[in-house]
Amino acid sequence: MGKALIVLREIDYYTRMAYGVYRLLRYPPIRDHAAWLGEQMAQRETRFLDLARRIVFGNPRHPYHEMFRLAGCDYEALAGLVGSQGLEGALSSLAARGVFLTHDEFKGKTPIVRAGRQIQSTPGSWDNPLVRGHLEGRSGGSRSPGSPTRYSPQFHVYRELYEGLTSREFGLAQRVRLHMGPILPSTLAITDGLRLAHAGERLEKWFTMPGTLHEEGHYRAVTHLLVRLARLLGGPLPFPTDLPANDFTPVARWIAGRKQLGQACAVRSFVSPALRVAAAAKDAGIDIAGTIFLVGGEALTDAKSASFAAVGCEAYARYSINEIGAIGMACRQMRNDCVHVFRDSVAVVSRVRRAPLAETDVNSLMFTTLLPFAPRFLINAEMDDAGILEPAACQCAFSAAGMNLQVRDIFSYGKLTGQGVTLCGTDVLPILEQALPRRFGGEAGDYQLVEREGTQQTQLVLRVSPRVGVTATVEVRDFFLAEIRRCYGGSLAARVWNHSAGLEVVVTEPAVTPAGKVLPLHVLGPEGNRVHAA
């Protein structure tokens, strides 16, 4: 019975995906990008208030409704607050009065408690009831415990406005588009290609890092079926091309081949795979100079930018969150982790808070969604990301469109991110403090996961204290990855790391804070400050 239910859910999932492809390619295009953006920028406060009225104040059972009640703020008071302080000022005031959502509260991992009262919620409480979505995205592992995010066709079509700004800023219309990313259950490559096709452009090539047939056989089959469906509907999506195990040279050679034809390339990818392409080109003497990499999923540091520059390439940050959508994009005048905030669709404020289990404070970013067709309606929701918010002083396509707020020095303080795979600290903590000691001996504090900058990619190092007496680090590594699979219910995270040698196990004493405390997750933050923890 259980297996039959799983099969039925999978059939439903891929039927909705196929219908989503059809709906998106048949949705009317936006003719006047500037007019649409201008209208949304002018109406952002009005639309926020309208969404709050319809979704929150019109539903006494909504968790935000109770937060507002405990904060002593009804709809009229909220409207007055926005009118007197502006949207961002009002949001900051609301956060100080308890109207916010931590990442663990959003995921349903910890209860919401305000003013001594527990507020009932589920992961589905934050879904936007005004829309229905069919194209589904998932974060982290392929079947993570959290709710999936279902995007409506209008939401994807609206993102073409950002694609247009990016294209103008970087001259992408004169470049060949290339995507490096996983197949289903990740929808990144498919939706990127569909948006380009809907806008009358083309994704030319799609490289992917394959897993085993046992792990992803049905995902591969359905990916090809969706690509065929898109082609039948007039969307020229490329079929994914598998890369050899741990070898990114074919990507470098393909880019070089286009360059010889006089065609410069623009590559979309997670940061670490893009770095592997640059490293492969350097090692093999392949000329890919002039290529632009638009990267996301993890930090774009000085060292990583230098690696791209060493082969004559440029890399620019993209910032998005699966549960919310696109947050921002760098312009040509920005370096490393700095992006223009898409203020038309999201309001961002910050609060200073102590990072969980860490010895330092961070500027935690809080996100509020503003589009009526966004997949979720969130007010001051934390995603365990931190950064510095400040005015953007550059002259570029984004600033001209009103995106005059930037966020820089972005990093995650409660998650580990590498290879485009995100692990939440609250998910990994039981593995480090319970599962590993149970299997190999030792206690909590003897195992520590460290994120560090490698020469070619972000690396995760699992440190094991010598007192545990482990001699076979391969067994520890395989057990840890198996537990990750169990935790996230799929093979995506483990497959990526297995393929790219992104996880190393070493027998050494765990790193400690200046106060001598061992943190389960120990991550190198901006400017070398160790700030991340589970």
C-alpha positions in Angstrom: 0.0 0.0 0.0 2.9 2.4 0.9 4.6 1.7 -2.4 1.4 2.2 -4.4 0.9 5.6 -2.7 4.4 6.7 -3.5 3.9 5.7 -7.2 0.6 7.6 -7.3 2.3 10.7 -5.8 5.1 10.5 -8.4 2.5 10.2 -11.2 0.6 13.2 -9.9 3.9 15.1 -9.5 5.1 14.6 -13.1 1.6 15.1 -14.5 1.5 18.5 -12.9 5.0 19.2 -14.2 4.0 18.4 -17.7 0.9 20.6 -17.4 3.1 23.3 -16.0 5.4 23.2 -19.1 2.3 23.4 -21.3 0.9 26.4 -19.3 4.1 28.3 -19.3 4.8 28.0 -23.0 1.2 29.0 -23.7 1.1 32.0 -21.3 0.9 35.4 -23.0 4.3 37.1 -23.0 5.0 40.5 -21.4 5.3 43.0 -24.2 6.5 46.1 -22.2 9.0 45.1 -19.5 9.6 48.7 -18.4 5.9 49.4 -17.9 5.4 46.3 -15.8 8.4 46.9 -13.6 7.4 50.6 -13.2 3.9 49.7 -12.2 5.0 47.1 -9.6 7.6 49.5 -8.1 5.0 52.2 -7.8 2.4 49.8 -6.3 4.7 47.7 -4.0 3.3 49.2 -0.7 -0.3 49.0 -1.9 0.0 45.4 -3.1 1.7 44.4 0.2 -1.2 45.9 2.2 -3.8 44.2 -0.1 -2.1 40.8 0.3 -1.9 41.2 4.0 -5.6 42.2 4.1 -6.8 39.2 2.0 -4.4 36.5 3.2 -3.7 37.4 6.9 -6.3 39.7 8.3 -9.1 37.9 6.4 -8.2 34.6 8.0 -8.1 34.4 11.8 -6.5 31.0 11.6 -3.4 32.3 9.8 -0.3 32.3 12.0 0.6 35.8 11.0 -2.9 36.9 12.1 -2.1 35.8 15.7 1.4 37.5 15.5 -0.3 40.8 14.5 -2.9 40.4 17.3 -0.2 39.8 19.9 1.7 42.7 18.5 -1.4 44.9 19.0 -1.5 45.7 15.3 -4.7 45.4 13.2 -5.1 46.2 9.5 -5.7 49.9 10.0 -2.7 50.2 12.2 -0.6 48.3 9.7 -1.7 50.7 6.9 -0.9 53.7 9.1 2.5 52.2 9.9 3.4 51.7 6.2 2.1 55.2 5.4 4.2 56.9 8.0 7.4 54.8 7.9 7.4 53.3 4.4 7.3 49.6 3.7 10.8 48.8 5.0 10.5 51.0 8.1 7.1 49.3 8.9 8.6 45.8 8.5 11.5 46.6 10.8 9.0 47.9 13.4 6.9 44.8 13.1 9.9 42.5 13.5 10.8 44.3 16.8 7.2 43.6 17.9 7.3 39.9 17.1 6.0 39.7 13.5 8.7 37.7 11.9 9.5 34.1 11.1 12.7 32.2 11.8 13.9 29.6 9.3 13.2 26.7 11.6 9.7 28.1 12.3 9.1 28.4 8.6 10.1 24.8 8.1 8.0 23.6 11.1 11.0 22.4 13.0 10.5 24.6 16.0 7.2 26.0 17.4 6.3 29.6 17.0 6.1 31.3 20.4 5.3 35.0 20.8 4.4 36.8 24.0 4.5 33.4 25.8 1.9 31.9 23.5 2.4 29.1 21.0 1.1 29.8 17.5 -0.1 26.8 15.5 1.3 26.4 12.0 2.3 23.9 9.3 4.8 24.3 6.5 1.8 24.8 4.2 0.6 27.8 6.3 2.8 30.1 4.2 1.5 29.1 0.8 -0.2 31.8 -1.2 -3.9 30.8 -1.4 -4.5 33.2 -4.3 -2.5 31.1 -6.8 -2.1 27.6 -8.1 1.3 26.4 -9.3 2.3 23.3 -11.4 6.1 23.7 -12.0 7.6 22.5 -8.7 11.0 23.4 -7.3 12.7 21.7 -4.3 15.6 22.9 -2.2 18.5 20.9 -0.8 18.0 17.2 -1.2 15.7 15.8 -3.9 13.0 15.0 -1.5 13.6 17.3 1.4 11.4 17.2 4.4 10.1 20.8 3.8 7.2 21.6 1.6 7.9 21.9 -2.1 7.5 25.2 -3.9 5.0 25.3 -6.7 5.4 28.2 -9.1 2.6 29.6 -11.3 3.1 30.3 -15.0 2.7 34.0 -14.3 5.4 33.9 -11.7 7.9 32.4 -14.2 6.8 34.8 -16.9 7.3 37.8 -14.6 10.9 36.6 -14.0 11.5 37.3 -17.6 11.7 41.0 -16.6 14.8 40.2 -14.6 16.2 38.1 -17.5 15.7 41.2 -19.7 17.6 43.5 -17.3 20.4 40.9 -17.0 20.5 40.5 -20.8 20.8 44.3 -21.3 23.4 44.6 -18.6 25.7 41.9 -19.9 24.9 41.9 -23.6 23.5 38.3 -23.4 21.6 38.6 -26.7 25.0 38.4 -28.4 26.1 35.4 -26.5 25.5 31.6 -26.6 23.6 30.4 -23.5 24.9 27.4 -21.6 23.5 25.8 -18.4 25.3 23.5 -16.0 23.0 21.9 -13.5 21.2 18.8 -12.4 18.3 17.0 -14.0 15.0 16.4 -12.2 14.0 16.6 -9.4 15.8 20.0 -9.7 13.9 22.2 -12.2 16.5 24.9 -12.5 17.8 24.1 -16.0 14.3 23.3 -17.3 12.7 26.5 -16.1 15.7 28.6 -17.2 15.3 27.1 -20.7 11.6 27.5 -20.7 11.8 31.2 -19.7 14.3 31.8 -22.5 12.1 30.0 -25.0 9.0 31.9 -23.9 10.9 35.1 -24.4 11.9 34.0 -27.9 15.5 33.1 -27.0 17.3 29.8 -26.7 19.3 27.8 -24.2 21.9 26.2 -26.5 23.5 23.5 -24.2 22.8 21.8 -20.9 25.6 19.9 -19.1 24.8 17.8 -16.1 26.7 15.6 -13.6 25.0 12.2 -13.6 24.5 9.8 -10.8 23.9 6.0 -11.1 21.0 4.5 -13.0 19.6 3.1 -9.8 19.6 6.5 -8.1 18.1 8.6 -10.9 16.8 6.3 -13.7 13.2 7.5 -13.5 14.3 11.1 -13.0 16.3 10.8 -16.2 13.4 9.3 -18.1 10.9 12.0 -17.0 13.5 14.8 -17.7 13.7 13.6 -21.3 10.0 13.3 -21.6 9.5 16.9 -20.4 12.2 18.2 -22.8 10.4 16.4 -25.6 7.1 17.9 -24.6 8.6 21.4 -24.5 10.0 20.9 -28.0 6.6 19.7 -29.3 5.1 22.9 -27.9 7.7 25.1 -29.6 10.2 25.4 -26.7 13.6 24.5 -28.1 15.1 22.9 -24.9 18.4 21.0 -25.2 18.6 17.5 -23.9 21.0 17.2 -20.9 24.6 16.1 -21.8 26.2 13.9 -19.1 29.7 14.8 -18.1 32.3 12.1 -17.4 32.9 11.4 -13.7 34.7 14.3 -12.1 35.7 15.8 -15.5 34.6 19.3 -16.6 37.0 19.4 -19.6 34.1 18.8 -22.1 32.4 22.0 -21.0 35.6 24.0 -21.5 36.2 22.4 -24.9 32.6 23.2 -26.0 33.0 26.9 -24.9 36.3 27.1 -26.7 34.8 25.6 -29.8 32.1 28.3 -29.9 34.8 30.9 -29.3 36.6 29.7 -32.4 33.4 30.4 -34.3 33.3 33.9 -33.0 30.6 33.2 -30.4 31.1 34.2 -26.8 29.3 32.2 -24.1 27.3 33.0 -21.0 27.1 30.2 -18.5 24.6 29.7 -15.7 25.8 27.4 -12.9 26.4 26.9 -9.3 29.7 28.4 -8.2 31.7 25.3 -7.6 31.0 23.5 -11.0 31.7 26.8 -12.8 35.1 26.9 -11.0 35.8 23.4 -12.1 35.3 24.4 -15.7 37.8 27.3 -15.2 40.3 24.9 -13.6 39.9 22.4 -16.4 40.5 25.1 -19.0 43.6 26.2 -17.2 45.0 22.7 -16.7 44.4 21.7 -20.3 45.4 25.0 -21.9 41.9 25.6 -23.3 41.1 29.2 -24.3 37.7 30.2 -22.8 38.7 33.8 -22.2 35.8 36.3 -22.5 33.2 33.9 -21.1 30.7 35.3 -18.5 29.6 33.1 -15.6 26.4 34.0 -13.8 26.6 31.9 -10.7 24.8 31.3 -7.4 24.1 28.7 -4.8 27.2 29.5 -2.6 29.6 32.3 -1.8 31.5 34.0 -4.7 34.6 35.0 -2.8 37.7 37.0 -3.8 39.6 33.7 -4.3 36.9 32.3 -6.5 36.7 35.5 -8.6 40.4 35.4 -9.0 40.3 31.8 -10.3 37.8 33.0 -13.0 40.0 36.0 -13.9 43.1 33.7 -14.2 41.5 32.3 -17.4 40.2 35.6 -18.7 36.6 35.1 -17.5 34.2 37.1 -15.4 31.8 35.8 -12.7 28.8 37.6 -11.3 26.6 36.6 -8.4 22.9 35.6 -8.7 21.0 35.4 -5.4 17.8 33.4 -5.2 16.0 31.3 -2.6 14.0 28.3 -3.7 11.1 29.1 -1.3 10.9 32.7 -2.4 12.4 33.1 -5.9 14.8 35.5 -7.4 16.2 38.0 -4.8 18.8 39.9 -6.8 21.5 40.0 -9.4 24.9 41.6 -9.7 25.7 44.2 -12.3 29.0 44.7 -14.1 30.2 47.1 -11.5 29.7 44.7 -8.6 32.2 42.1 -7.4 31.8 38.9 -5.4 28.7 38.5 -3.2 27.0 41.8 -4.0 23.6 42.1 -5.8 20.9 44.5 -6.6 17.8 43.6 -4.7 14.7 43.0 -6.8 12.6 45.5 -4.8 9.6 45.1 -6.9 9.0 41.5 -5.8 10.6 41.3 -2.4 11.3 43.7 0.5 14.4 43.0 2.6 15.3 44.3 6.0 17.7 42.9 8.6 18.0 42.5 12.3 21.0 41.8 14.5 20.8 38.4 16.1 23.0 35.8 17.6 23.7 33.0 15.1 22.5 29.7 16.6 25.2 28.0 18.7 27.7 30.5 17.5 29.8 33.1 19.4 29.0 36.1 17.3 26.1 38.3 16.1 25.0 38.5 12.4 22.9 40.8 10.3 20.1 38.3 9.6 18.1 39.1 6.4 14.3 39.0 6.6 12.3 38.7 3.4 8.7 39.8 2.6 7.1 38.8 -0.7 5.2 41.4 -2.6 3.9 39.8 -5.8 0.3 38.6 -5.8 1.3 35.5 -7.8 4.3 34.6 -5.6 4.2 31.0 -4.4 4.2 32.1 -0.7 3.2 35.1 1.2 5.9 35.8 3.8 6.4 38.7 6.2 9.9 39.1 7.7 10.9 35.5 7.1 14.5 34.6 7.8 16.2 32.0 5.6 19.4 31.8 7.7 21.2 34.2 5.4 23.1 37.3 6.5 24.4 40.3 4.7 24.8 44.1 4.6 22.0 46.2 3.1 22.9 49.6 1.7 22.0 51.9 -1.2 23.4 50.9 -4.6 25.3 53.8 -6.1 26.1 52.3 -9.5 24.8 53.3 -12.9 23.5 50.2 -14.6 20.4 48.6 -16.1 19.2 47.5 -12.6 19.6 50.9 -11.0 17.8 52.5 -14.0 14.8 50.2 -13.3 14.6 51.4 -9.6 16.7 48.5 -8.1 18.7 51.0 -6.0 19.2 48.7 -2.9 22.0 46.3 -2.7 23.0 43.5 -0.4 26.6 42.5 0.0 28.8 40.0 1.9 26.0 37.4 1.7 26.5 34.2 3.7 24.5 31.5 5.4 24.8 31.3 9.2 22.6 28.2 9.8 23.3 26.2 6.6 26.1 24.6 4.7 26.1 25.4 1.0 28.3 23.9 -1.7 27.9 22.5 -5.2 24.4 24.1 -5.2 23.3 21.8 -2.4 22.1 23.2 0.9 22.1 21.4 4.2 20.3 22.9 7.1 22.1 22.8 10.4 19.1 21.4 12.2 19.1 18.5 9.8 22.8 17.7 10.0 23.1 18.1 13.8 21.5 14.7 14.7 23.9 13.0 12.3 27.0 14.6 13.8 25.9 14.3 17.5 24.0 11.0 17.5 24.3 8.8 14.4 28.0 9.0 13.9 28.9 8.4 17.6 26.5 5.5 17.7 28.1 3.9 14.6 31.8 4.7 15.1 32.1 5.7 18.8 32.9 8.9 20.5 30.5 11.6 21.7 28.9 14.8 20.6 31.7 17.2 19.8 33.9 14.5 18.3 32.5 15.1 14.8 32.4 18.5 13.1 31.4 19.6 9.6 33.5 22.4 8.2 32.9 24.5 5.1 36.1 25.8 3.6 37.4 27.4 0.4 39.2 24.9 -1.8 41.5 25.7 -4.7 38.8 24.8 -7.2 35.5 24.7 -5.3 33.8 25.0 -1.9 34.7 21.9 0.1 33.1 20.3 3.1 35.4 18.6 5.6 34.1 16.1 8.1 36.5 16.3 11.0 36.8 13.3 13.3 38.6 13.6 16.7 41.6 11.2 17.0 40.2 9.9 20.3 37.4 8.2 18.4 40.0 5.8 16.9 38.7 5.8 13.3 41.1 4.3 10.8 38.8 3.8 7.8 37.7 7.3 6.8 36.0 6.0 3.7 33.5 4.1 5.9 32.8 7.3 7.8 32.3 9.2 4.6 30.0 6.6 3.1 27.9 6.4 6.3 27.6 10.2 6.5 26.4 10.4 2.9 24.0 7.5 3.5 22.5 9.5 6.4 22.2 12.6 4.3 20.2 10.5 1.8 18.0 9.2 4.6 17.5 12.7 5.9 16.7 14.4 2.6 14.9 11.4 1.1 16.8 11.5 -2.2 20.2 11.2 -3.8 20.9 14.7 -5.0 23.2 15.9 -2.2 25.2 12.8 -1.9 25.4 12.3 -5.7 26.8 15.8 -6.2 29.5 15.4 -3.6 30.4 11.9 -4.7 30.9 13.1 -8.2 32.9 16.2 -7.5 35.0 15.1 -4.5 33.3 17.9 -2.5 33.4 16.0 0.8 36.6 15.0 2.7 36.9 13.1 6.0 40.0 13.8 8.1 41.1 12.6 11.5 42.0 15.8 13.4 40.8 17.7 16.4 37.7 19.8 15.7 38.2 23.6 15.4 37.1 25.6 18.4 35.9 29.1 18.9 38.1 31.7 20.7 36.1 30.7 23.9 37.2 27.1 23.4 33.8 25.9 22.2 33.4 23.1 19.6 30.6 24.0 17.1 29.0 21.1 15.2 29.1 23.2 12.0 32.1 25.5 11.7 32.0 27.7 8.6 34.3 30.3 7.3 32.4 33.5 6.9 33.2 36.8 5.2 36.7 38.2 5.8 37.8 35.0 7.6 35.4 35.3 10.5 34.1 32.0 11.7 30.5 32.6 12.4 28.3 29.8 11.1 26.9 27.1 13.3 24.1 24.6 13.3 
